[in-house]
Amino acid sequence: MIRILLVDDHAVVRNGYRRLLDAEEGMQVVAEAASADEAYARLCGGGIDLAMVDISLRGSSGIEAIRRMLAREPALRVLVVSMHDNPSFVVQAMRVGALGYLTKNSEPVEVLDAIRKVAVGRRVLSADVAQALAGSVLDGDAPLACLTPREFDVLRMAASGESPGAIASRMHLSQKTIHNHMSSIRQKLGVDNDFKLMHLAVRHGLTDWSVQPT
């Protein structure tokens, strides 16, 4: 039996996956969480083999959730199921320890197959994610790959309009640490001010803005 933790901040999404997984022999949803902190607390309760995690969570991100959970339980298997097929998100999720990455467009049979593969330690990418990742590598268009997972999260939140204080609170870090991360990010990406940095972040799809600045 694969015991599964669902981590997504939308209850309707969790309910949909619960119905799918609980109807499948050999799988059981044993816990749900709507945030990174809640996911960590559920994991500490024990009895979880695999976590299905969305990247875009309220509060700390899914990437931070994965990092914390694997620091606590290295044997945990993690499958990301996200709306993002952006290669930057895929790279960062894999860096912190996720074994699989699917988009939410994936068919139910693909989700079930991915769970079985990830549960035994195999890496899995959905076809659309694999195509986007391959295209990014071939085009040489992956400048954000040089960032650490934590720097990536800081940049994503800053690009979405979060203040350093808000980012610090969400990530349980000091504002000084956030400013240090921002300085490191600017240096790595070769930009000399925050306006250029935000423009780069938006251009590479790190925000959910429906209207992007020109």
DOMARZA-506263 format. One line per field, with one value per residue (C-alpha): residue number from 0; chain; x, z, y. Coordinates in pm, 1 decimal, always signed. Last residue first. Example, Ala and Ser with C-alpha at 12.3 -4.5 7.8 and 13.67 -1.06 7.14 Angstrom:
seq <- c(1:0)
mol <- c(A:A)
u <- c(+1367.0:+1230.0)
w <- c(+714.0:+780.0)
v <- c(-106.0:-450.0)
END
This chain:
seq <- c(213:212:211:210:209:208:207:206:205:204:203:202:201:200:199:198:197:196:195:194:193:192:191:190:189:188:187:186:185:184:183:182:181:180:179:178:177:176:175:174:173:172:171:170:169:168:167:166:165:164:163:162:161:160:159:158:157:156:155:154:153:152:151:150:149:148:147:146:145:144:143:142:141:140:139:138:137:136:135:134:133:132:131:130:129:128:127:126:125:124:123:122:121:120:119:118:117:116:115:114:113:112:111:110:109:108:107:106:105:104:103:102:101:100:99:98:97:96:95:94:93:92:91:90:89:88:87:86:85:84:83:82:81:80:79:78:77:76:75:74:73:72:71:70:69:68:67:66:65:64:63:62:61:60:59:58:57:56:55:54:53:52:51:50:49:48:47:46:45:44:43:42:41:40:39:38:37:36:35:34:33:32:31:30:29:28:27:26:25:24:23:22:21:20:19:18:17:16:15:14:13:12:11:10:9:8:7:6:5:4:3:2:1:0)
mol <- c(A:A:A:A:A:A:A:A:A:A:A:A:A:A:A:A:A:A:A:A:A:A:A:A:A:A:A:A:A:A:A:A:A:A:A:A:A:A:A:A:A:A:A:A:A:A:A:A:A:A:A:A:A:A:A:A:A:A:A:A:A:A:A:A:A:A:A:A:A:A:A:A:A:A:A:A:A:A:A:A:A:A:A:A:A:A:A:A:A:A:A:A:A:A:A:A:A:A:A:A:A:A:A:A:A:A:A:A:A:A:A:A:A:A:A:A:A:A:A:A:A:A:A:A:A:A:A:A:A:A:A:A:A:A:A:A:A:A:A:A:A:A:A:A:A:A:A:A:A:A:A:A:A:A:A:A:A:A:A:A:A:A:A:A:A:A:A:A:A:A:A:A:A:A:A:A:A:A:A:A:A:A:A:A:A:A:A:A:A:A:A:A:A:A:A:A:A:A:A:A:A:A:A:A:A:A:A:A:A:A:A:A:A:A)
u <- c(+613.5:+472.4:+288.7:-85.8:-212.7:+47.5:+111.7:+478.8:+803.5:+738.1:+1083.9:+1000.8:+851.5:+1174.2:+1389.0:+1172.2:+1192.3:+1572.1:+1592.4:+1380.1:+1576.2:+1908.4:+2249.2:+2168.0:+2413.7:+2194.5:+2439.3:+2508.3:+2141.3:+2059.4:+2341.0:+2216.4:+1860.4:+1981.4:+2165.7:+1851.7:+1653.9:+1912.7:+1894.7:+1515.1:+1555.3:+1422.6:+1105.4:+1030.0:+691.1:+812.9:+1126.4:+923.9:+683.9:+970.0:+1147.1:+822.7:+615.0:+519.8:+503.8:+859.6:+975.0:+801.5:+962.5:+1302.9:+1298.9:+1185.9:+1464.9:+1719.2:+1603.7:+1623.9:+1976.9:+2005.5:+2218.4:+1918.5:+1761.1:+1941.8:+1767.2:+1740.3:+2021.3:+1781.6:+1856.7:+1824.7:+1499.2:+1352.2:+1439.2:+1273.0:+959.2:+933.5:+990.7:+725.9:+472.7:+541.3:+507.5:+835.8:+917.9:+1223.8:+1216.8:+1246.5:+992.9:+714.2:+809.3:+716.9:+383.8:+289.1:+380.0:+155.3:-137.3:-85.0:-54.0:-376.0:-552.3:-446.0:-190.2:-310.8:-218.9:+145.3:+364.8:+702.9:+865.4:+1155.5:+1143.5:+1466.9:+1548.3:+1720.4:+1428.5:+1190.6:+1440.7:+1485.0:+1111.0:+1031.6:+1292.7:+1166.6:+824.8:+558.6:+366.6:+12.2:+172.1:+183.3:+515.3:+587.1:+793.4:+917.4:+1000.1:+1313.4:+1493.4:+1226.5:+1294.9:+1527.4:+1298.2:+999.0:+1181.2:+1309.2:+975.1:+786.1:+1039.6:+980.3:+605.0:+629.1:+614.4:+291.0:+15.4:+125.3:+232.6:+462.1:+187.8:+298.7:+208.6:+385.9:+481.7:+536.3:+347.3:+283.0:+432.7:+274.2:+578.2:+462.2:+132.0:+319.6:+548.1:+248.8:+76.5:+383.2:+407.0:+38.7:-299.2:-230.8:-392.9:-334.2:-377.4:-458.8:-445.8:-298.6:-264.8:-589.1:-705.7:-1035.4:-856.8:-627.9:-888.6:-1127.0:-838.0:-704.7:-1034.7:-1074.1:-724.2:-802.1:-1132.0:-954.2:-713.1:-391.5:-232.1:-32.2:-173.8:+3.9:+0.5:+35.9:+136.2:+0.0)
w <- c(-2046.7:-1719.2:-1726.0:-1712.5:-1606.2:-1334.9:-1217.0:-1161.7:-1233.7:-1607.1:-1749.6:-1877.0:-1536.5:-1356.3:-1604.8:-1566.4:-1189.5:-1202.4:-1435.0:-1192.2:-894.0:-1008.7:-1139.8:-1337.3:-1411.8:-1312.7:-1051.9:-910.6:-892.0:-719.8:-465.0:-374.3:-340.8:-115.4:+107.7:+129.4:+230.8:+497.2:+636.3:+648.7:+876.9:+778.2:+849.9:+475.4:+496.4:+743.2:+543.9:+224.7:+395.2:+527.7:+192.0:+31.9:-187.3:-531.1:-733.5:-855.7:-493.3:-431.1:-733.4:-654.2:-296.2:-413.1:-671.9:-413.3:-187.8:-467.9:-555.6:-862.8:-1166.4:-1335.5:-1366.2:-1694.8:-1874.2:-2239.8:-2406.5:-2686.8:-2654.1:-2274.6:-2281.5:-2551.8:-2354.4:-2042.5:-2229.9:-2398.7:-2072.9:-1899.5:-2176.7:-2173.5:-1797.2:-1615.5:-1399.5:-1200.8:-1041.3:-667.6:-610.9:-507.3:-795.8:-1046.8:-885.9:-842.7:-1204.7:-1331.3:-1128.3:-1256.5:-1617.0:-1586.1:-1452.0:-1756.7:-1701.6:-1750.3:-1388.1:-1491.9:-1380.9:-1205.8:-1048.6:-820.1:-607.5:-413.9:-369.1:-706.9:-879.2:-770.8:-879.5:-1226.5:-1281.2:-1171.4:-1408.2:-1691.7:-1683.6:-1705.0:-1423.7:-1326.9:-1084.9:-972.4:-799.4:-691.3:-376.4:-222.6:+148.8:+247.2:+352.3:+617.4:+807.1:+551.6:+286.0:+435.2:+468.5:+110.3:-32.2:+154.7:+41.5:-319.6:-258.6:-160.3:+182.8:+242.1:-0.7:-219.5:-584.0:-629.7:-578.8:-389.0:-404.7:-105.7:-88.1:+187.5:+479.4:+814.0:+1040.2:+1227.9:+1138.1:+778.0:+869.9:+1047.0:+747.1:+512.7:+738.6:+730.1:+350.9:+308.7:+225.9:+367.0:+327.8:+495.2:+449.8:+80.1:-2.4:-295.3:-357.4:-548.5:-701.0:-586.8:-305.9:-563.4:-795.8:-522.2:-325.8:-637.9:-696.1:-329.3:-321.3:-628.1:-478.8:-154.7:-330.3:-133.8:-250.3:-60.0:-77.2:+149.2:+20.1:+171.5:-100.3:+0.0)
v <- c(+4662.2:+4529.7:+4199.5:+4161.0:+3817.9:+3809.2:+3451.5:+3517.3:+3332.6:+3311.6:+3375.0:+3723.4:+3808.7:+3715.7:+3909.6:+4220.7:+4183.4:+4172.0:+4470.8:+4672.3:+4540.2:+4682.0:+4575.9:+4261.9:+3981.1:+3688.3:+3556.3:+3903.9:+3998.9:+3668.9:+3711.3:+4058.4:+3927.9:+3645.8:+3892.7:+4107.7:+3797.9:+3710.0:+4062.8:+4035.6:+3734.6:+3390.4:+3192.3:+3165.3:+3336.3:+3598.4:+3677.3:+3707.5:+3947.7:+4160.0:+4163.1:+4286.4:+4053.9:+4184.1:+3862.8:+3920.8:+3925.3:+3592.1:+3424.9:+3577.2:+3448.0:+3103.5:+3083.6:+3194.8:+2910.0:+2653.6:+2774.4:+2991.3:+2898.9:+2735.0:+3080.7:+3146.8:+2856.9:+2958.8:+2765.7:+2675.8:+2302.9:+2312.2:+2507.9:+2285.6:+1972.3:+2111.3:+2214.8:+1873.7:+1683.1:+1895.6:+1834.0:+1457.4:+1423.1:+1371.6:+1069.3:+959.7:+614.4:+553.4:+276.5:+515.4:+745.8:+475.6:+384.9:+750.6:+826.9:+546.0:+678.3:+1032.7:+914.0:+711.4:+1021.0:+1229.3:+1504.8:+1862.9:+1933.2:+1919.4:+1635.0:+1630.8:+1325.5:+1242.5:+1557.3:+1609.0:+1977.9:+1989.9:+1819.3:+2095.0:+2361.8:+2212.3:+2171.5:+2526.6:+2670.0:+2448.1:+2623.0:+2351.4:+2521.4:+2412.2:+2169.0:+1806.6:+1738.6:+1381.1:+1327.7:+1002.5:+1011.0:+817.7:+1137.8:+1210.4:+1536.1:+1697.8:+1552.1:+1732.5:+2063.0:+2066.9:+1955.4:+2228.6:+2488.5:+2386.2:+2385.6:+2748.6:+2908.2:+3099.6:+3006.0:+2718.4:+2721.3:+2419.6:+2158.0:+1848.7:+1480.8:+1325.1:+958.6:+701.4:+855.1:+678.8:+943.3:+1234.5:+1444.4:+1432.1:+1597.7:+1879.9:+1931.2:+1946.2:+2200.0:+2422.5:+2396.1:+2479.4:+2321.3:+1975.2:+1633.2:+1297.7:+920.9:+907.0:+536.3:+346.4:-28.3:-64.4:+261.4:+415.4:+599.6:+758.1:+908.0:+1023.7:+1175.8:+1348.2:+1523.7:+1616.4:+1765.7:+1976.5:+2098.5:+2186.0:+2422.0:+2487.4:+2163.4:+1900.7:+1547.7:+1293.8:+935.9:+589.1:+342.4:+0.0)
END
